[in-house]
Amino acid sequence: MAESHLHSRPTAIAAAFARRSSRGVAAAGLLAGLLTLAGCATQPPHEPSTARATTSLTTQTSRAYHGRFAVQYDDQRGQQRNAYGNFDWRETDSTVTLQLLNPLGQTLAVVTSSPATATLELPNKQPLTADNVSTLMQQALGFALPVEGLRYWLQPSVAPTSRAHTMPDPKDPQRLAQIQQDGWTIDYLAYADAPATGVKRVNLTREDPPLQIKLVLDQ
């Protein structure tokens, strides 16, 4: 996929999430979560089987994805929140660096995940570390993207560390329409038009705790 600068305004997908809460509430909730992490001691939560996946991917060992995200989640009080913006994903061997940006292109957080440790960098703060990326993202942002699973699901393929159920695309059996793995349902809504290849739009949902993620990957 060709790389591009992520300075676009929120798209219709992001706007759909924002109808249930104003931009101000969404931004305030997200930034408030970011500012609370610095004083928090972290306790590793129960990890899905993909949280420490170290199995090598395909023959390609370096990848980059750029696009937009929209997330709907419940905060600690059980209130529904929305967050959206742009993302920059860079992957080299077993290390993933994920940068989350607001719709104006300003960095909200940078997460680096490797088999040994995870690091979270917040603007004007010292880096924070934990033994898994889920701990850092959950406490900083109020939600945790399944980074280790996404390493495979964005290819798209199943993670090799646990059982999965797959459904082929009825219009093109060579493509996947859905993966169910580790409590997640991954729906592939669109693929890139030729000559480009790869996933264009993908939705991820989880029931417990409830979390909905929409990704649009730029070509």
Buried (B, 14 or more C-beta within 10 A) or exposed (E): BEEEEBEBEBBEBBEBBBEEBEBEBBBEBBBEBBEEBEEEEBEEEEBBBBBBBEEEBEEEEEBEBBBBBBBBBBEEEEEEBBBBBBBBBBBEEBEBBBBBBBBEEEBBBBBBBBEEEBBBBBEEBEEBEBBBBBBBBBBBBBBBBBBBBBBBBBBBBBBEBEEBEBEEEEEEEEEBBBBBBBBBBBBBEEBBEEEEEBBBBBBBBBEEEEBBBBBBBBB
